[in-house]
Amino acid sequence: MNKQLAKVFYVVSSMFGSLMFGAEAQPGVAALTPAEASIRKAQEQIAKQPAHFPYYNSLAMAYARRARETSNVAYYAKAEETLQKSFALSPDNFEGLKVKTWLLLGRHEFSKALEVATKLNKQTPDDVTVYGYLADANAELGNYKDAVPAAQWMLNIRPGNIAGLTRAAYLRELHGQIGGAVELMQMAYDATPYQESEDRAWLLTQIAHLHLLAGDLKKSEMYATGALGLYANYHYALAVLAQIRLEQKRYDEAVSLLQTRYDAAPHAENLYALADALERAGRKPEAAKAFAEFERKALLESSLADNANHELITYYTDYAKEPAKALQIAQQELARRHDVFTIDCYAWSLAAAGDYESANSEIQKALAVGVKDPRVLHHAGVIAQHLNQKTEASSR
């Protein structure tokens, strides 16, 4: 599971109900994570009533939660296998199709997820969770005009629900309303049950990310370390804390954090972040080796929905200096989705190829949404500078 899972906001406990055990952990026995507890309870329920299809839906969702906890995509395969047992007992049952949509989103099959969610919404137009999936899929596809009302409907139907708050926060972030996004994430955190440690760590990580976007390293670090205190070595929090260390020019510490994350979740995009940190740390031979392995892994998955194409484009533009390859991957990804980050990658690859006028046309589409991501703003600035220099040169 790659970084996009941090953007598509799944606060599962608020949508399907907590499956936590109430018992305290026994001395000497490692406490179960929320997802592990959910898995165990669902398995026990299935053992007692193997023909009760809702229990398979619960187990499938619990496996999906475990995928987010660990960033291990193998749990998606377990979830899909379990969901098939639900459908065998009750073909295309509504709750099972909701889980299916969740899994499609997790695998970045956003168009398919939107198709299923739209059908479910027509079938039951007051289901809060389905509106969440409509918001997720539309946001990732770049259909922000459809994502915003879907998130608003979640809050209209059930004011203050956690899943609705997090989606509204993400959409505020995309539209440049960072302060408003922090406010909503904090509301979601305050409403999250204490025992949902991973959900709480995820929310703290999102708040840390937002403060980082706003340039407040002190607050960002406070929330990121808070997330790691709730959930040790949490892969999302490690990534944010590493970004903070890079901003602080504490490069070796960033490398250590990103190495820990990559060891636990050896995905291509995580390897790119590690290689980039090694490069910044001046550890050139290690960086070169990591970049080479990243390119190999990223190319293997570049035609899949769940890929590291954004990182691959950045690698070809900023490090390998192969703009033609960057542009090819960017066009390939743009055929799938038109979110601001894909548009930014496309614009940057056009700039790398020397087509600054087209690059400017594209980057303006991203800026029009209101996004305040520093990298997008940097790219826009560089493109504008080149155009200004060209205009000045032609007027002499």
Sequence and secondary structure as in RCSB ss.txt:
>XXXX:A:sequence
MNKQLAKVFYVVSSMFGSLMFGAEAQPGVAALTPAEASIRKAQEQIAKQPAHFPYYNSLAMAYARRARETSNVAY
YAKAEETLQKSFALSPDNFEGLKVKTWLLLGRHEFSKALEVATKLNKQTPDDVTVYGYLADANAELGNYKDAVPA
AQWMLNIRPGNIAGLTRAAYLRELHGQIGGAVELMQMAYDATPYQESEDRAWLLTQIAHLHLLAGDLKKSEMYAT
GALGLYANYHYALAVLAQIRLEQKRYDEAVSLLQTRYDAAPHAENLYALADALERAGRKPEAAKAFAEFERKALL
ESSLADNANHELITYYTDYAKEPAKALQIAQQELARRHDVFTIDCYAWSLAAAGDYESANSEIQKALAVGVKDPR
VLHHAGVIAQHLNQKTEASSR
>XXXX:A:secstr
  GGGGTS   HHHHH      S   TTS    HHHHHHHHHHHHHHH TT HHHHHHHHHHHHHHHHHH  THH
HHHHHHHHHHHHHHSTT HHHHHHHHHHHHHTT HHHHHHHHHHHHHHSTT HHHHHHHHHHHHHHT HHHHHHH
HHHHHHHSTT HHHHHHHHHHHHHTT HHHHHHHHHHHHHHS TT HHHHHHHHHHHHHHHHHTT HHHHHHHHH
HHHHHSTT HHHHHHHHHHHHHTT HHHHHHHHHHHHHHS  HHHHHHHHHHHHHTT HHHHHHHHHHHHHHHHH
HTTSSS  HHHHHHIIIIIS  HHHHHHHHHHHHTT   HHHHHHHHHHHHHTT HHHHHHHHHHHHHHT   HH
HHHHHHHHHHHHHHHHHHHH 
